[in-house]
């Protein structure tokens, strides 16, 4: 039970810190920063796959699959936006 409380505490702190950082980013820097965040989401995806593979309970398996889906959506969406941004700078 103690590990769950610590995990929730870290999660809430990470959410608050992330919200503060994201709201302070000017719109002109948002897309380039999101491109860099794709690498972090890729690491999250690998971690979620590793955790899901070693799951001992159905709850861990379900949470792992949810994490895999969310990280995959984030990575794919980020790359699509980055590709669209880079196409804007190509000469016709």
DRENTORKOL-3810 file (N, C-alpha, C; in nm, 4 decimals):
REM DRENTORKOL-3810
@n.u->0.0822; n.v->-0.1194; n.w->0.0000; ca.u->0.0000; ca.v->0.0000; ca.w->0.0000; c.u->0.0866; c.v->0.1258; c.w->0.0000
@n.u->0.2010; n.v->0.1189; n.w->0.0692; ca.u->0.2907; ca.v->0.2339; ca.w->0.0749; c.u->0.3486; c.v->0.2690; c.w->-0.0608
@n.u->0.3792; n.v->0.1661; n.w->-0.1403; ca.u->0.4335; ca.v->0.1904; ca.w->-0.2745; c.u->0.3302; c.v->0.2593; c.w->-0.3635
@n.u->0.2042; n.v->0.2213; n.w->-0.3466; ca.u->0.0974; ca.v->0.2830; ca.w->-0.4249; c.u->0.0852; c.v->0.4313; c.w->-0.3908
@n.u->0.0921; n.v->0.4649; n.w->-0.2645; ca.u->0.0817; ca.v->0.6043; ca.w->-0.2217; c.u->0.1989; c.v->0.6848; c.w->-0.2773
@n.u->0.3187; n.v->0.6295; n.w->-0.2690; ca.u->0.4368; ca.v->0.6984; ca.w->-0.3217; c.u->0.4238; c.v->0.7155; c.w->-0.4732
@n.u->0.3782; n.v->0.6116; n.w->-0.5417; ca.u->0.3590; ca.v->0.6205; ca.w->-0.6869; c.u->0.2568; c.v->0.7267; c.w->-0.7250
@n.u->0.1457; n.v->0.7309; n.w->-0.6518; ca.u->0.0439; ca.v->0.8337; ca.w->-0.6784; c.u->0.0978; c.v->0.9730; c.w->-0.6492
@n.u->0.1761; n.v->0.9859; n.w->-0.5437; ca.u->0.2362; ca.v->1.1146; ca.w->-0.5078; c.u->0.3280; c.v->1.1640; c.w->-0.6199
@n.u->0.4125; n.v->1.0757; n.w->-0.6700; ca.u->0.5032; ca.v->1.1115; ca.w->-0.7796; c.u->0.4238; c.v->1.1460; c.w->-0.9054
@n.u->0.3184; n.v->1.0694; n.w->-0.9324; ca.u->0.2353; ca.v->1.0946; ca.w->-1.0504; c.u->0.1702; c.v->1.2317; c.w->-1.0438
@n.u->0.1131; n.v->1.2661; n.w->-0.9294; ca.u->0.0470; ca.v->1.3958; ca.w->-0.9147; c.u->0.1489; c.v->1.5093; c.w->-0.9263
@n.u->0.2653; n.v->1.4937; n.w->-0.8647; ca.u->0.3686; ca.v->1.5965; ca.w->-0.8770; c.u->0.4147; c.v->1.6125; c.w->-1.0216
@n.u->0.4293; n.v->1.5018; n.w->-1.0931; ca.u->0.4696; ca.v->1.5083; ca.w->-1.2340; c.u->0.3622; c.v->1.5771; c.w->-1.3178
@n.u->0.2348; n.v->1.5499; n.w->-1.2873; ca.u->0.1269; ca.v->1.6167; ca.w->-1.3609; c.u->0.1301; c.v->1.7669; c.w->-1.3365
@n.u->0.1467; n.v->1.8087; n.w->-1.2120; ca.u->0.1499; ca.v->1.9513; ca.w->-1.1811; c.u->0.2703; c.v->2.0198; c.w->-1.2448
@n.u->0.3865; n.v->1.9552; n.w->-1.2363; ca.u->0.5067; ca.v->2.0133; ca.w->-1.2977; c.u->0.4917; c.v->2.0215; c.w->-1.4493
@n.u->0.4394; n.v->1.9171; n.w->-1.5110; ca.u->0.4182; ca.v->1.9174; ca.w->-1.6555; c.u->0.3203; c.v->2.0244; c.w->-1.6985
@n.u->0.2134; n.v->2.0407; n.w->-1.6231; ca.u->0.1148; ca.v->2.1442; ca.w->-1.6554; c.u->0.1770; c.v->2.2826; c.w->-1.6483
@n.u->0.2554; n.v->2.3074; n.w->-1.5454; ca.u->0.3203; ca.v->2.4384; ca.w->-1.5304; c.u->0.4181; c.v->2.4646; c.w->-1.6448
@n.u->0.4932; n.v->2.3632; n.w->-1.6831; ca.u->0.5907; ca.v->2.3806; ca.w->-1.7912; c.u->0.5200; c.v->2.4051; c.w->-1.9239
@n.u->0.4176; n.v->2.3255; n.w->-1.9540; ca.u->0.3478; ca.v->2.3365; ca.w->-2.0819; c.u->0.2771; c.v->2.4702; c.w->-2.0954
@n.u->0.2148; n.v->2.5189; n.w->-1.9884; ca.u->0.1410; ca.v->2.6451; ca.w->-1.9991; c.u->0.2334; c.v->2.7647; c.w->-2.0142
@n.u->0.3606; n.v->2.7508; n.w->-1.9815; ca.u->0.4548; ca.v->2.8616; ca.w->-1.9930; c.u->0.5268; c.v->2.8650; c.w->-2.1279
@n.u->0.5058; n.v->2.7647; n.w->-2.2128; ca.u->0.5733; ca.v->2.7572; ca.w->-2.3429; c.u->0.4984; c.v->2.8437; c.w->-2.4440
@n.u->0.5697; n.v->2.9373; n.w->-2.5105; ca.u->0.5026; ca.v->3.0173; ca.w->-2.6133; c.u->0.4642; c.v->2.9305; c.w->-2.7339
@n.u->0.3583; n.v->2.9675; n.w->-2.8042; ca.u->0.3123; ca.v->2.8861; ca.w->-2.9175; c.u->0.4180; c.v->2.8627; c.w->-3.0249
@n.u->0.5104; n.v->2.9564; n.w->-3.0438; ca.u->0.6117; ca.v->2.9386; ca.w->-3.1488; c.u->0.7101; c.v->2.8271; c.w->-3.1154
@n.u->0.7237; n.v->2.7947; n.w->-2.9890; ca.u->0.8164; ca.v->2.6881; ca.w->-2.9495; c.u->0.7473; c.v->2.5545; c.w->-2.9262
@n.u->0.6150; n.v->2.5528; n.w->-2.9305; ca.u->0.5437; ca.v->2.4314; ca.w->-2.8934; c.u->0.5771; c.v->2.3134; c.w->-2.9836
@n.u->0.5718; n.v->2.3323; n.w->-3.1159; ca.u->0.5940; ca.v->2.2203; ca.w->-3.2072; c.u->0.7369; c.v->2.1669; c.w->-3.2014
@n.u->0.8408; n.v->2.2524; n.w->-3.1997; ca.u->0.9759; ca.v->2.1960; ca.w->-3.1869; c.u->0.9975; c.v->2.1221; c.w->-3.0545
@n.u->0.9385; n.v->2.1708; n.w->-2.9478; ca.u->0.9522; ca.v->2.1007; ca.w->-2.8204; c.u->0.8770; c.v->1.9684; c.w->-2.8223
@n.u->0.7652; n.v->1.9659; n.w->-2.8930; ca.u->0.6898; ca.v->1.8420; ca.w->-2.9018; c.u->0.7689; c.v->1.7368; c.w->-2.9795
@n.u->0.8457; n.v->1.7795; n.w->-3.0762; ca.u->0.9296; ca.v->1.6855; ca.w->-3.1502; c.u->1.0313; c.v->1.6203; c.w->-3.0575
@n.u->1.0894; n.v->1.6991; n.w->-2.9697; ca.u->1.1835; ca.v->1.6427; ca.w->-2.8727; c.u->1.1148; c.v->1.5531; c.w->-2.7722
@n.u->0.9918; n.v->1.5846; n.w->-2.7391; ca.u->0.9172; ca.v->1.5029; ca.w->-2.6427; c.u->0.8823; c.v->1.3659; c.w->-2.6998
@n.u->0.8833; n.v->1.3522; n.w->-2.8332; ca.u->0.8574; ca.v->1.2212; ca.w->-2.8927; c.u->0.9603; c.v->1.1188; c.w->-2.8490
@n.u->1.0837; n.v->1.1613; n.w->-2.8314; ca.u->1.1871; ca.v->1.0682; ca.w->-2.7850; c.u->1.1546; c.v->1.0188; c.w->-2.6443
@n.u->1.1072; n.v->1.1085; n.w->-2.5606; ca.u->1.0704; ca.v->1.0693; ca.w->-2.4248; c.u->0.9506; c.v->0.9744; c.w->-2.4283
@n.u->0.8544; n.v->1.0011; n.w->-2.5151; ca.u->0.7389; ca.v->0.9123; ca.w->-2.5273; c.u->0.7807; c.v->0.7755; c.w->-2.5795
@n.u->0.8809; n.v->0.7736; n.w->-2.6651; ca.u->0.9333; ca.v->0.6453; ca.w->-2.7122; c.u->0.9935; c.v->0.5647; c.w->-2.5990
@n.u->1.0632; n.v->0.6310; n.w->-2.5085; ca.u->1.1191; ca.v->0.5633; ca.w->-2.3917; c.u->1.0062; c.v->0.5131; c.w->-2.3021
@n.u->0.9017; n.v->0.5934; n.w->-2.2876; ca.u->0.7851; ca.v->0.5520; ca.w->-2.2095; c.u->0.7211; c.v->0.4285; c.w->-2.2707
@n.u->0.7138; n.v->0.4265; n.w->-2.4019; ca.u->0.6551; ca.v->0.3118; ca.w->-2.4715; c.u->0.7351; c.v->0.1849; c.w->-2.4453
@n.u->0.8660; n.v->0.1949; n.w->-2.4530; ca.u->0.9517; ca.v->0.0782; ca.w->-2.4265; c.u->0.9340; c.v->0.0313; c.w->-2.2822
@n.u->0.9292; n.v->0.1256; n.w->-2.1886; ca.u->0.9090; ca.v->0.0900; ca.w->-2.0482; c.u->0.7748; c.v->0.0225; c.w->-2.0249
@n.u->0.6704; n.v->0.0720; n.w->-2.0909; ca.u->0.5377; ca.v->0.0123; ca.w->-2.0751; c.u->0.5345; c.v->-0.1294; c.w->-2.1304
@n.u->0.6021; n.v->-0.1516; n.w->-2.2409; ca.u->0.6083; ca.v->-0.2872; ca.w->-2.2970; c.u->0.6829; c.v->-0.3808; c.w->-2.2017
@n.u->0.7922; n.v->-0.3325; n.w->-2.1452; ca.u->0.8692; ca.v->-0.4164; ca.w->-2.0520; c.u->0.7889; c.v->-0.4496; c.w->-1.9260
@n.u->0.7178; n.v->-0.3516; n.w->-1.8733; ca.u->0.6361; ca.v->-0.3750; ca.w->-1.7542; c.u->0.5229; c.v->-0.4722; c.w->-1.7856
@n.u->0.4585; n.v->-0.4536; n.w->-1.9005; ca.u->0.3474; ca.v->-0.5415; ca.w->-1.9369; c.u->0.3939; c.v->-0.6848; c.w->-1.9584
@n.u->0.5127; n.v->-0.7012; n.w->-2.0109; ca.u->0.5642; ca.v->-0.8355; ca.w->-2.0356; c.u->0.5904; c.v->-0.9115; c.w->-1.9058
@n.u->0.6217; n.v->-0.8397; n.w->-1.7995; ca.u->0.6523; ca.v->-0.9043; ca.w->-1.6712; c.u->0.5370; c.v->-0.8944; c.w->-1.5720
@n.u->0.4185; n.v->-0.8608; n.w->-1.6194; ca.u->0.3030; ca.v->-0.8413; ca.w->-1.5318; c.u->0.2688; c.v->-0.9701; c.w->-1.4582
@n.u->0.2394; n.v->-0.9550; n.w->-1.3299; ca.u->0.2036; ca.v->-1.0708; ca.w->-1.2482; c.u->0.0552; c.v->-1.0761; c.w->-1.2173
@n.u->-0.0143; n.v->-0.9636; n.w->-1.2339; ca.u->-0.1582; ca.v->-0.9612; ca.w->-1.2062; c.u->-0.2312; c.v->-0.9025; c.w->-1.3265
@n.u->-0.3592; n.v->-0.9325; n.w->-1.3379; ca.u->-0.4363; ca.v->-0.8751; ca.w->-1.4495; c.u->-0.4420; c.v->-0.7220; c.w->-1.4454
@n.u->-0.4426; n.v->-0.6630; n.w->-1.3267; ca.u->-0.4463; ca.v->-0.5172; ca.w->-1.3157; c.u->-0.3217; c.v->-0.4540; c.w->-1.3770
@n.u->-0.2068; n.v->-0.5125; n.w->-1.3488; ca.u->-0.0820; ca.v->-0.4607; ca.w->-1.4056; c.u->-0.0827; c.v->-0.4765; c.w->-1.5577
@n.u->-0.1352; n.v->-0.5866; n.w->-1.6058; ca.u->-0.1441; ca.v->-0.6088; ca.w->-1.7503; c.u->-0.2339; c.v->-0.5041; c.w->-1.8154
@n.u->-0.3492; n.v->-0.4778; n.w->-1.7551; ca.u->-0.4422; ca.v->-0.3790; ca.w->-1.8110; c.u->-0.3796; c.v->-0.2402; c.w->-1.8094
@n.u->-0.3195; n.v->-0.2022; n.w->-1.6980; ca.u->-0.2549; ca.v->-0.0707; ca.w->-1.6903; c.u->-0.1392; c.v->-0.0597; c.w->-1.7897
@n.u->-0.0664; n.v->-0.1690; n.w->-1.8088; ca.u->0.0426; ca.v->-0.1695; ca.w->-1.9062; c.u->-0.0068; c.v->-0.1511; c.w->-2.0479
@n.u->-0.1161; n.v->-0.2179; n.w->-2.0814; ca.u->-0.1730; ca.v->-0.2044; ca.w->-2.2159; c.u->-0.2246; c.v->-0.0628; c.w->-2.2373
@n.u->-0.2890; n.v->-0.0051; n.w->-2.1355; ca.u->-0.3355; ca.v->0.1336; ca.w->-2.1455; c.u->-0.2164; c.v->0.2276; c.w->-2.1668
@n.u->-0.1076; n.v->0.2048; n.w->-2.0930; ca.u->0.0124; ca.v->0.2880; ca.w->-2.1084; c.u->0.0719; c.v->0.2728; c.w->-2.2481
@n.u->0.0720; n.v->0.1514; n.w->-2.3003; ca.u->0.1241; ca.v->0.1280; ca.w->-2.4359; c.u->0.0404; c.v->0.2037; c.w->-2.5388
@n.u->-0.0917; n.v->0.1952; n.w->-2.5272; ca.u->-0.1803; ca.v->0.2629; ca.w->-2.6222; c.u->-0.1606; c.v->0.4138; c.w->-2.6150
@n.u->-0.1583; n.v->0.4689; n.w->-2.4936; ca.u->-0.1449; ca.v->0.6143; ca.w->-2.4796; c.u->-0.0094; c.v->0.6637; c.w->-2.5303
@n.u->0.0977; n.v->0.5915; n.w->-2.5000; ca.u->0.2300; ca.v->0.6325; ca.w->-2.5470; c.u->0.2394; c.v->0.6211; c.w->-2.6987
@n.u->0.1786; n.v->0.5181; n.w->-2.7565; ca.u->0.1803; ca.v->0.5020; ca.w->-2.9017; c.u->0.1052; c.v->0.6162; c.w->-2.9699
@n.u->-0.0109; n.v->0.6517; n.w->-2.9167; ca.u->-0.0871; ca.v->0.7635; ca.w->-2.9727; c.u->-0.0052; c.v->0.8919; c.w->-2.9648
@n.u->0.0626; n.v->0.9116; n.w->-2.8533; ca.u->0.1440; ca.v->1.0319; ca.w->-2.8360; c.u->0.2600; c.v->1.0361; c.w->-2.9350
@n.u->0.3284; n.v->0.9253; n.w->-2.9518; ca.u->0.4427; ca.v->0.9201; ca.w->-3.0440; c.u->0.3964; c.v->0.9415; c.w->-3.1879
@n.u->0.2939; n.v->0.8692; n.w->-3.2309; ca.u->0.2465; ca.v->0.8796; ca.w->-3.3693; c.u->0.1930; c.v->1.0203; c.w->-3.3964
@n.u->0.1119; n.v->1.0721; n.w->-3.3043; ca.u->0.0588; ca.v->1.2076; ca.w->-3.3222; c.u->0.1685; c.v->1.3114; c.w->-3.3282
@n.u->0.2694; n.v->1.2961; n.w->-3.2435; ca.u->0.3808; ca.v->1.3905; ca.w->-3.2437; c.u->0.4580; c.v->1.3878; c.w->-3.3744
@n.u->0.4809; n.v->1.2685; n.w->-3.4268; ca.u->0.5526; ca.v->1.2600; ca.w->-3.5533; c.u->0.4695; c.v->1.3143; c.w->-3.6695
@n.u->0.3384; n.v->1.2939; n.w->-3.6654; ca.u->0.2528; ca.v->1.3498; ca.w->-3.7711; c.u->0.2557; c.v->1.5019; c.w->-3.7692
@n.u->0.2482; n.v->1.5593; n.w->-3.6507; ca.u->0.2529; ca.v->1.7054; ca.w->-3.6394; c.u->0.3896; c.v->1.7576; c.w->-3.6832
@n.u->0.4961; n.v->1.6891; n.w->-3.6421; ca.u->0.6312; ca.v->1.7306; ca.w->-3.6813; c.u->0.6485; c.v->1.7229; c.w->-3.8327
@n.u->0.5978; n.v->1.6155; n.w->-3.8929; ca.u->0.6067; ca.v->1.6022; ca.w->-4.0388; c.u->0.5312; c.v->1.7146; c.w->-4.1076
@n.u->0.4155; n.v->1.7468; n.w->-4.0571; ca.u->0.3372; ca.v->1.8561; ca.w->-4.1150; c.u->0.4115; c.v->1.9889; c.w->-4.1015
@n.u->0.4742; n.v->2.0102; n.w->-3.9868; ca.u->0.5488; ca.v->2.1340; ca.w->-3.9658; c.u->0.6673; c.v->2.1427; c.w->-4.0627
@n.u->0.7388; n.v->2.0330; n.w->-4.0805; ca.u->0.8541; ca.v->2.0334; ca.w->-4.1711; c.u->0.8125; c.v->2.0540; c.w->-4.3165
@n.u->0.6950; n.v->2.0053; n.w->-4.3545; ca.u->0.6459; ca.v->2.0277; ca.w->-4.4913; c.u->0.6190; c.v->2.1753; c.w->-4.5175
@n.u->0.5869; n.v->2.2511; n.w->-4.4131; ca.u->0.5611; ca.v->2.3941; ca.w->-4.4297; c.u->0.6867; c.v->2.4679; c.w->-4.4725
@n.u->0.8048; n.v->2.4154; n.w->-4.4365; ca.u->0.9302; ca.v->2.4841; ca.w->-4.4664; c.u->0.9951; c.v->2.4377; c.w->-4.5964
@n.u->0.9381; n.v->2.3382; n.w->-4.6629; ca.u->0.9942; ca.v->2.2923; ca.w->-4.7915; c.u->0.9607; c.v->2.3896; c.w->-4.9006
@n.u->1.0548; n.v->2.4045; n.w->-4.9925; ca.u->1.0302; ca.v->2.4891; ca.w->-5.1086; c.u->0.9450; c.v->2.4141; c.w->-5.2081
@n.u->0.8614; n.v->2.4864; n.w->-5.2752; ca.u->0.7698; ca.v->2.4240; ca.w->-5.3718; c.u->0.8317; c.v->2.4149; c.w->-5.5078
END
